[in-house]
Amino acid sequence: MATLTAAPALRKTALNATHRACKAKMVDFGGWDMPVEYSGLTAEHLAVRTAVGLFDVSHMGDIQLRGPGSLAAVNQLCMNDASKLQIGQAHYSAMLYPNGTFVDDVVLHKLSDNDYLIVINAGTREKDIQWVRKTIGHMPSVHINDFSDMYTQLAIQGPRAAETLQKLTPTDLSTIKNYWFTWGQLTLKSGNLYNVMIARTGYTGEDGFEIYVPSDEATSGRVWNEVLEAGAEFGIIPCGLGARNTLRLEAGMALYGHEISDTINVFEANLGRYAKLDKPSFVGKDALLAIQEARGPERKLVGLEITGRGFGRDGYPVATPSGERIGEITSGGPSPFLKKAIAMAFVPVDYTALDTELAVEIRGQLVAAKIVPLPFYKRPKKTA
C-alpha cells in the first residue's frame, strides 16, 4: 500500500500573525504563506502610485559574501561589475548559467570593501544559495553566509514614502540617492532600533525604501504598525503581492519564471545593459559574447497594449493579425493606474518595432494589440 506523504508546511515570515490580524487574504506563494491583498488590489496599487503603501517582502533571501576575495567572487558570480560600486551603493544584476540564461536576478549591496549583500528572490532561495556555494565556494578568502531568515524586510513605496519613513528615523533620507543605502536608527514609541539598513530601492516603479530589521515577531510587528501609523496622514495602507505584481508590470520590471528564467537569455530579456562584457570573466560571459557576435537573439521581450476588448493574461498566445502564432505573453492584465490592458511578451525580433500591429488570442478569439515602449509607466520627475 502506498504511503501518503504530507505536503510540506508553508513557510511564514515574522509578520504572518500581523497580516492575519489585518484580515489579509493569504495565499501559497512559492511555498510561503503570504498576503496577496488586504483592502483590494486596485486600492493598494493606486495608494502606491499616488501616496504610499507598505509591503512585507521578508520572503526574499539575503546572501552575504565576506572576506578579501569577496569582490573577485561576486564579479565571477554576477554579470554586472561590482568593482564600480562605492560603499553604501547597490545595483541591479543577475546570476547566470554558462549558457547565458538566468539563475536569478538580484540586487547587490556593497557593505564595505570586503563585504557584499546579495538580495535574491523568494521562489529561488534554496536554488540560488546552492548555486552560489557551487560556483564560488572553492574561491579563496570568501565566506558565504545565508542571512535570509535574519531580517524582516519592509518596503515603503510611493511618492509619500520618504515623508512617512522620515518620521521614524533621525537619518536624513534626502541624502540617500536611488539605489544607495545606509545604516541608521528607527525611533519607535516602543523603543529605538539601531543598525537598521535603509535602502532607497524597490520593485514598484515608485520612489521608496526597503528597510531591514531583526526578524522576530515582536520587533517586526511593532515596526510594521508604527510605519502604518506614521503614514496615516498620507493615506498609507498595507499592500499585498497582487499589487506588487501589477505595479512592477506597469514599471516593466522582470519577474523570475516570467520575463527571466533558465530558458531565457540576457539579450532576449532586454537586460544586456547590465551585463558588463568588458569584465575579465563571469559565468555566462562566453555565451553572451557568442550570441552578440552571431545575429543576436532571435526573440525579444516587448511591451503590448491590447487595443481590442479583453485582457491578455500570462501564457496567452501572441499572433500576427492574420492569426499566425509568434509568441506568448509572460505577464499581463489590466493596468489599474493607466486604465488600459497591458502585457509583456516574447516575439521574434522582426516584430519588435514600435506600433507593430499584432493580436492576442483570448478565449479562442484574436484581439487587436500593438507594440508599445517599455516601461508602460515612469514616475513623474520631481519639480523644484
N, C-alpha and C positions, 0 to 999 in steps of 0.2 A: 504494500500500500504506500502510495507516495506521501511524503511528508510535506506539509504546508509550511512555507517559510513566511514569517510575518514581515510586512513591509517595514523598512527602517523608519524610525520616528523622525518627524520633521525637526530640523534644527531651528532654534529660536534665538533672536537677538535679546539683549538685556532689556529691551523695551517691549517685549511681547505682551506682558500684562498691561502695560500702559496703553498699547494700541487697542487691546480688548476693552479696557475701561472707556476708551473714546468711541467704542462701538464701531471700530473699523471692520470692513469686510476683509477677511483673511483668506489667502489662497496659498497653494503649494507653488513656490517659485524656486525651481532648481533645487528642491529638497529643503527649502526654508519656509517657515510659516510666516508670511509677510503680508502687510496691509496693501490691498490693491486700491481701495478708496475709502474715504470717510464720509464726506458730505456729498460726493458725486464727482466723477471725473471732470466734467466740464467746469464746475465751480472751482475745483482745485487747480486746473490748468489756467483758468483766467486769473485766479488770485496771483499766481506766479508771474504771469505776463504783465499784470497791472499793479501789483502791490508786493506781496511776499508770501511764500509758503515754506513749510518745514517738512523735511523728509528724514526718515530713518534709513540710512544706507550702510548699516553696520554689517550686513551680509557680505560686503566687499572684503577682499583679502588684502593683507599687508605683509610684504616680504622685505626684510632688512638685509642688505649686503654691507658688511663692515670689515674694515681692515685695509692694509696698504695696497692690496690687489683688487680693491672693490671697483675702482674706475675701469681697469682693464676688463674685469669680469662683466660689468654692466654694459660696456661697449661691445663686448662679444655677444652678449645675450640679446641686446635690443638694437633696433635699426637706427634710431636717432643718435646723435652724438652727445654723450654726457659730458665730454670734455669742455663743451661750450657753456655748461651750466655754472652759475655762481651759487655760492652758499645761500640758501633761502629761496632758490628758484626751482620751478618744476617745468616739465614739458611733456607733451603727448608723444607716445612711442608705441612700439609693438615688439613682441617676441615672435619670431618666425621659425617655421620649419625649413630644412635645407632647400626645399623646392620653392620657397618664397611665399608660401601661404601662411595663414595666421595660427599661432598657438593662442594668442590673445592680444588685445590692445591694452595698454597700461598708461598710467601717469607716473612718471619718475620724479622724485623729490631729492634734491641734494641737501642732506642734513649737515654735512661737513665734508672736508676734503677726502675723508676715508669712510664715508657713511652715507648710504643711499636707501631710500624707502620706495618700493615699487608697489603701487596700488593696483590690484588685479580684480577681475570680475568674479562675482559670486558663483555663477554656474560653472566656472572653470577652475575654482580654487585648488582642489586637490591635484588636478592635472597639471596646472601651472607650477605648483610647488615641486612636483616630481620632475617636471621639465627643467626647472632652474637647477635642481640638485644634479640631474643627469648632465646638463650642459656645462655648468661651471664649477661643479663640486670638486673637480680634480685640480682646479686652478689654485696656485699658491697664495697664501696670505689673504684669503677672503673667507669670512664667516657668514653663513646663511642662517637667518633666524625667521621663523614663521610667527609673526605677531598678530595674525588675523583675528584671534579671539581676545586680544588685549585691549582693543579700542572699540568704543561706541562712536560711530561716525555719523554726524548730523549734517544735513545740507540745508542751509538757509538761503533761499533763492528768490530773486525778484528785485525790482527797482528800489524797494524799501528795505532790502536785506541789510545794507550797511547801517542804516538808522536803527534797525531792530537790534542787531548784534552789538552796536556801539554802546547801548545801554548797559551791557553786561560785561564790558571789559575796559580797562584803562588804556589798552593798546590803541593807538591812533590808526584806525582801519584805513583812513585815506592814504596812508603811506604804503599800503600793501597793493602792489600792482597785480594785474591779471596774471595768473599762473606764478605767483610768488606766495610765500608763506612765512610765518614767524611763530615763535613760541611765546605765549602770553598767559594772562590770568583771566579767569572768569570770576566776576564779583557777584556772588549769589546771595540771596537772603538767608539761605541755609548754610552759608559758609563758603569761603573762597576756594577755587580750584586753581592750582598752579601747573605750569609746564603743559598747557593745552596747546596743541598745534592748531593754528588758524590759517587756513589756506584759501586764497581767492580763486577757487576752482568750482566746477560744477558740470552738470550734464543736462542743462535745460535751455541753453542759449541766452540766458539772462545773467546779469551780474549776480554775484552771490559768494557765499563762503561755505567751506566744509570744515567742521571742527572735529577734533579727535580728543575724546575724553575717556577716562578709565572705564572699562567695560564691566560694571556691576550694576545690578538693577536699581539700587538706591541712588547712586550717583547719576546714572543715565536718566532716570525718571525725573529727578529734580532739575537737571539741565533742560530736558525737553519741556517741562512745564514752565520754567522761567523764561525760556525763549518765546513760548506762546504768549506769556503774559507781557513780555517786553514788546512784542509786535502787535498787541491787541489794537492799539490806536491806529495802526496802519492796515488793519484788516487781515492779519496773518491767519492762516488755517493750516491744520495738518494735511499732508498730501501723501497719496499712495503711489504704488508703482504704475498704476494706469496713467495718471497724469505725467509721471516721469517719462513714460514711453511716448505719449503724444507730444510732449514738449521737445524731446530730443529728435523726434521725427520732423517737426516743423523746423528745427535748427539743423537738419541734415546730418545728424551725428550717427555714427555706426553703432550697431548692436551685434554682439557676437552671436553667431548662429543665423544671422540675417544678412547684414552687409559685409561681414567678415567671418571667415571660418577656415577650416583646414582644406577647403576646396576652392578658395578664393585667394588670388594673389594681390599683392600690394597695389600694382598698377590698375588692375580691374576695379579695385575699391576706391580709386582716385586718391590714394594716400601716399603717392610716390614722393611728395614734397617732404615727408618725414623720414624717408629712407636716405641716409647720408652715404651715398655710394663712394664718396671720397675718403671714407674711413678705411684704415688698413684692412679690417676684417670684421665681419659679424655673420651670424648664422643666417643663411638665406641670400647673402650678397651675390654670390656667383650666379644663382638662379635669376635674380633680378637683372643682373648685367646681361645675361643671355637673352632674356625677354626684351630688354631695351635694345640690344644690338640686332635682334631679329626685327620683326614687323611691329613689335609692341603687343599689347593684349588684344585678343580677338573680340572681347566684350568689355563693356564699361558700365559703371553704376551711373544712373541718370535720375533726375527728378521728373515726375509726371504730374500734371494737373489733369484730372478727369473732367472733361468739359460736358460730357453727357450725364444722364441721370444714373446715380448709383455711386458706390464707394468700392474702390479696389482694396481687397484685403491681402494679407500675407499669403503668398503661394498662388495667387490668381495669375493666369497666363496673360502675357502681353503679346499683341499681334499687330500685323500691318492692317490698314483699313480694309483690305480685301480678305483678311482672316487668316493669313499665314502666321503661325505661332513663331515668335522670335525670342521670347524671354519670359521672365517671371518676376512678379512683384516680391520684393524682400520685406518691405514694411509699408503698410498703407492704411488709410482710413480717413474719416472726416477730421478737418483741422478746426478745433474749437475757436481759435483766435482769428484765423484767416477766413473762416467760414467758406471753405471750399474742400473738395476732395483731392487729397494729395497722396503720393506714393513714391517710393524709391524702387528701382528695378534694374536688373541687368539686361542689356540689349546689345546686339552686335554693334561694333564701332561705326558701321555705315549708317546707323540710325540714331546717332547721338547728337546731331546738330540741333541747336535750339529751334523751337517751333515745329519740329518734325511731327507730322500728324500720325498718330498710332491709335491703337484701340486696346481696351482691357476686356477680357472675357469674364462677364459677371452672370452667373447662373445660366450659362449657355448662350448669352447674348453679347454681341460686340458693342461696347460703349466707347464713344469717342474720347481720345486723350491726346495730349501733346507734351513734347519735351520742354521743360522749363528749367531755369537755373537753380542750382543748389547753393546755399540753403534756401528753403522756402521763406524763412523768417530770419531777419537780422535785427537785433535790438537797436533802438534809436541811439545815436551818439549823444553824449551829454552836451548840453549847451551851457555856456558860461552864465 
